[in-house]
């Protein structure tokens, strides 16, 4: 038995999406949001025991900077 409600909603007249879009790649526009990105970020997942100690990214960064200051620059 077909689900008539699902097939009716697919053909809904309020649906704005077209089955196909043709883009003119000869007229590209710059990304207006690109300048809002401050700098690239990196996501690192902490193990649960480490995350219990370091609650914020600022705390992790401070600890890592302290560790880096203890390493001689020739070893970096």
C-alpha positions, 0 to 999 in steps of 0.5 A: 500500500502506497503512502499517499500523504508522502507522495502528495507532499512531494508535489506541493505547490508551495515548494520553491525548489526547482528540479534543476538550476543553471548557474552562469559561472562566467559571472562569479560574485565574491564571497561577501562573508569571507572578510568576516572570518578572522583566522582559520581555526583548528578543532581538537578533541580532548580525552575525557580526563583532560577535558575535566581539567581544561574547561575552556579553549583558553585554558588549553591554549594557556597550558600549551603556551606555558609548555612551549615556553619551557621548550628551547627554541632550537628543539621546536 
